Amino acid sequence: MPRNGRSVSSRALVVLTTCATPDEAKRLAAALVERRLAACVNTLGGVSSTYRWQGAVQQEQESLLVIKTTEERFAALEQAIRELSSYELPEVLAIPVQTGSARYLDWLSAAVTDGEE
């Protein structure tokens, strides 16, 4: 069902993923925007992550990417993260945007649409 005049497929998402190094985060962020899979990517460096992997508790310093995209572009975005990430199992969590500035959401949608600025 459409919300705020937008189709279901163009609903905004915030996607989270982590990167092993700041350089990897920079490369991944640029690739996602260049491929029009993300309108904007914010990088938060120096994130301390604690997680269980292969039976042991791990602690690492990572960079967190906060990616703005749409539901329509999510599958391609996830595939790109899997291809470009150095992680065996990269984090890819999508959070639907409930509401936001209409002008920003219009820009976001246009930025991930082929052929639009």
ABEGO torsion letter per residue (X at the ends): XBBGGBBAAABBBBBBBBBABAAAAAAAAAAAAAAGABABBBBBBGBBBBBBBGGBBBBBBBBBBBBBBBAAAAAAAAAAAAAABABABBBBBBBBBABBBAAAAAAAAAAABBGBX
